[in-house]
């Protein structure tokens, strides 16, 4: 009964991709999926994430509700906006700066070869419906922020694929926003490949604020050239089942990689961050800092892997994950991992999970600050180093506003 | 100002305060001395509302308010200030931000207007001078990386900012060298008025050379067993506590 498993039932509702650039990878994706079912918790990569809710979800992508005003989901008002609304791409209406090319992904003749790390990656290759290509020409500095806004509404289910290339000695900043409205049984999977050229600088803020009844999967596959600097901040503020897969291959010497994450969860949210930094060459540095606050019955998963290959001497790799649980029922599964095959490296990793310091709370209250105010001060302090990594002020403002609304706080930073 | 009657308090089922009586009037400074384990810090903790302690009997009237009925923050808002024996380091929370939050919450409680940023900063400059606290320390994270002396000066700086009716100094002299001790004591003296009061809890007489108490009480085995003037402190310094223990236990 190979053909009637839950995965084949699931995929049957998605049309085949019409993105030509993906066709060279189609066969291997088909092969990967053949006979495969949804991963179970026996598989390491899904050990803490049950997919039964997704595999049993009544998804019906034939009647997708219209989005009343998708423009309001843009986080950065000054940005060059690209909207992807239920899979429909809206390119910028005004001229973009020279050296910046934004187009539909279907126009791209060749796309980087993608790794088949799980069934979702394979499904994306076969069923990606749309997406954008953003190319920054070499030696170009784009001052304006580029923002890709993904919006989905009731009963949308689909795969999106983006490709970003930042040419040699170029610089750009991008905000990747995920929003939704009136979602009921929505599923979205977005794959983004990112090539950061030699000596290029690329900064990305991933802002996730989809509503709490949406299955949101997204992955980024990154290749870094020599002397490049790449930073990504993954800011998860909402969502039902959110899964982030970040895979970075550091392929050129003297490259710098910064990956930071912040997740603020409540209700029954489940947010999983899987990251891999693969140091393949010598003299590179990576810094990873993920922090989370969990309330109610929320669950967070952090699985961070750092590979230091045999040739990657003089690597400096640091990884840290810290969590604060503010409810008895919240939980965290944190697994930092280092695999080192070189002998002259500096690497460290660590993970902490705890509650707020009672002594500090008492101290603040003894000065007249309410328990609620004291809690907020301490939580803000806990998050402050990750918040400081956000380089775009509009993003920071939005993050704080969203947190205040969701948790009924009055943070003022 | 404060009237403590027959106060009994225990922690983890062990009774520490066993019927403590104390009355402090506005304008007065009271010193509470006693051997280790007598219940000095317990008294400070119970007054501030530390939840680990259970009050099993007695009453505390604070300027007409039943103190024991109030939450920790409301006690502070009513004008009680505890200078901690071991001030807590709070990384990431700036001293300034924390104090402005505290000051504004106290003002809101009293139905007063929020302090403007300009007035607040002027106040910080004025009050930090009282304890010779570098204004750089005022803008750092609460007590983080402060020396022992700086932490205690920061306590008195906070006291100056919050202008309490009653300050309880819990072993503020512990760990201080003579210079820091003098600075801290000067700060306390400068803040003294006929409208506020201070309870100085200490093991040693030394601090009382600088902060002159109106009354000295000896706390032993959970009760005030002796009350005198500052001469009692000198006598304790000279003779230790054993003679008191002996006279009580006998």
Boltz contact constraints between the chains, C-beta under 6 A:
constraints:
  - contact:
      token1: [A, 359]
      token2: [B, 88]
      max_distance: 6.0
  - contact:
      token1: [A, 360]
      token2: [B, 88]
      max_distance: 6.0
  - contact:
      token1: [A, 360]
      token2: [B, 90]
      max_distance: 6.0
  - contact:
      token1: [A, 363]
      token2: [B, 88]
      max_distance: 6.0
  - contact:
      token1: [A, 365]
      token2: [B, 72]
      max_distance: 6.0
  - contact:
      token1: [A, 365]
      token2: [B, 73]
      max_distance: 6.0
  - contact:
      token1: [A, 366]
      token2: [B, 48]
      max_distance: 6.0
  - contact:
      token1: [A, 366]
      token2: [B, 72]
      max_distance: 6.0
  - contact:
      token1: [A, 366]
      token2: [B, 76]
      max_distance: 6.0
  - contact:
      token1: [A, 366]
      token2: [B, 82]
      max_distance: 6.0
  - contact:
      token1: [A, 367]
      token2: [B, 76]
      max_distance: 6.0
  - contact:
      token1: [A, 367]
      token2: [B, 102]
      max_distance: 6.0
  - contact:
      token1: [A, 368]
      token2: [B, 73]
      max_distance: 6.0
  - contact:
      token1: [A, 368]
      token2: [B, 76]
      max_distance: 6.0
  - contact:
      token1: [A, 368]
      token2: [B, 77]
      max_distance: 6.0
  - contact:
      token1: [A, 368]
      token2: [B, 102]
      max_distance: 6.0
  - contact:
      token1: [A, 368]
      token2: [B, 105]
      max_distance: 6.0
  - contact:
      token1: [A, 368]
      token2: [B, 106]
      max_distance: 6.0
  - contact:
      token1: [A, 369]
      token2: [B, 101]
      max_distance: 6.0
  - contact:
      token1: [A, 369]
      token2: [B, 102]
      max_distance: 6.0
  - contact:
      token1: [A, 369]
      token2: [B, 105]
      max_distance: 6.0
  - contact:
      token1: [A, 370]
      token2: [B, 73]
      max_distance: 6.0
  - contact:
      token1: [A, 377]
      token2: [B, 93]
      max_distance: 6.0
  - contact:
      token1: [A, 381]
      token2: [B, 92]
      max_distance: 6.0
  - contact:
      token1: [A, 381]
      token2: [B, 93]
      max_distance: 6.0
  - contact:
      token1: [A, 384]
      token2: [B, 92]
      max_distance: 6.0
